[in-house]
Amino acid sequence: MTTQSPGQSPASFHRLAAIYVPVTAAAQPVVAWLPAIFARDYGVSLTLVGTLYLAGQLLNCALDPVVGALSDRTQSRFGRRRPWIAGGGALFVVGSAMLFFPPSDLGAGWLAVALAAYYAGLALISTPLLAWCGELAPDYHDRTRAASVFTLWQSVALVGALSLAALAQHLRPGDGQLQLTLFGLLVLAAAIPALWLTLFNRDDSLPPLIATPLSPAAALRAVFGNPLLLRVLASDAAVRAGQGIRTTLLLFYVTFYLGRPEWGAGLFLFQYAFGILSAPIWQRIGVRLGKRNAAILAEVLQALINLGLILTTPDRFWLVLALAFAQGLTQGSGNIMLRSMVADVADKQRAETGEERAGLYYSIFALADKLGGALAAGIALPLIAWFGFDPKSAANSPQALNGLLLVFSIGPALAHAISAAVIAGFSLDADQHHAIRLRLNSAADPALQPAE
């Protein structure tokens, strides 16, 4: 049995998730388009671009646990999480403006400052926002609804960014400056109202702050001594690895295996357009089946969909579109459940130890997410090279192309199957979480505690 959390409305979740629109709209171009544009149109060496990008991502990873732990202990008149999101939003806007509207003589200094501000802003926004969302939705199923809202707006932002990429390519093929301008206008136009909606969300009550001492040893114990959290982290890393392999190899698959380079951006857009429908669908499934069972179902379905790619051939493009449609309808399904589970685990930790660790747990969740994405490129690209695939070659051998297809299909399928197997052992269900919330509410309100 669960109870509905008072005062929380769907509009509150949408307001809270608003900042995800500019963040997601920027993320795809920053990774997929900007490096090539900076190198081709601004004369910045690929080595320098790669080095600065790596430094920015390492900064983002290093800041995640620090920001998460500090936001758990922040005390201010504006709340626990809001000051971090406000500061991160300012850095994100500055970094995005510098990246999407660079000077004609773009140099290393400008790019380094821009990437540092951008990645630091992401760290200050993301972890406190996810922790805040979990606190504003204490009910077990409300957290599934909140996570589905975040996924919905991420899909909308991705479709918007990909549509602009397709528009720029149609209007002026190869014009990188036009692409940067369109991306930048979208991000900056969305950032200011999105920040206002998120920061001035009215349903902003938080549980009382529990100021617990924090040390590196205590943080490590809180993470590695929590088997439920480790299951969620491992499952999410596997999900991201599967998604990353598909994303990394999709353009190669479409261009070289299918022989349809004109569908490179189109297939992404086709899938993400249907992905907008996935959030409300999986929200209902999660509420009906519970998070663990919904996550298992989602990952098994995605494993089967990716295995189906083995049957695709250049003359079966209808099957490619059908599987992309199915992929869109399951897009982010496992992520919704896993993201919501982190807040449940943090509740259990607080009920048992009195320690507030939601920010820390979400920061480690973000690291697992990034690790999964890094594993994707580190595994997929060497594998297709081992099969003999060469993206610089105009004529790859049938063996190389079949190797590309096998990695593109079996790699994600295996990763999603591993994710399902790992999360199957997650034992915290709705009834157990309801009992945990009763304990937390009783501890927060002395009037609810039983008389001695």
Buried (B, 14 or more C-beta within 10 A) or exposed (E): EBBEBEEBEEEBBBBBBBBBBBBBBBBBBBEBBBBEBBBEBBEBEEEBBEEBBEBBBEBBBBBBBBBBBBBBBBEEEEBBBBBBBBBBBBBBBBBBBBBBBBEEEBEEEBBBBBBBBBBBBBBBBBBBBBBBBBBBBBBBBBBBBBBBBBBBBBBBBBBBBBBBBBEBBEEEEEBBBBBBBBBBEBBBEBBEEBBBBBBEBEBBEEBEEBEBEBEEEBBEEBBEEBEBBBBBBBBBBBBBBBBBBBBBBBBBBBBBBBEBEEBBBBBBBBBBBBBBBBBBEBBEBBBEBBBBBBBBBBBBBBBBBBBBBEEBEEEEBEBBBBBBBBBBBBBBBBBBBBBBBBBBBBBBBBBEEEBBBBBBBBBBBBBBBBBBBBBBBEBBBEBBEEBBBEEEEEEBEEEBBBBBBBBBBBBBBBBBBBBBBBBBEBEBBBEEBBEBBEBBBBBEEEEEEEEE
